[in-house]
Amino acid sequence: MAWGRPERDLTAIEIHCRRFGHGPEHYRGFAEAYAHDVTDWSGHPVLRDIREPRTVTTNARKAARTPGAVAEVERRIAGLRNSDTHLGWNIL
């Protein structure tokens, strides 16, 4: 359990909806039910840009044991370098 600003957790949910194929409708439904859309917050791009590389590095640690994972991690890194915020990611 932790105490902090909800934007940290809400940014993680937005990333998972966008990156892992749940689609914008799924995220919009969540934001409506939660009554807050973190993408409207001016700090969202900063938290997104911190959180996405963390998601990549977490998966990079297990890449050697998972077939195809190295290519997926490299693809994600290339997308981040190209500022492609809409590139879908495969689950490793």
Secondary structure, DSSP 8 states (H G I E B T S, - for coil): ---S-HHHHHHHHHHHHHHTT-HHHHHHHHHHHHT--GGGSTTHHHHHHHHHHHHHHHHHTTGGGSTTHHHHHHHHHHHHHTT-TT------
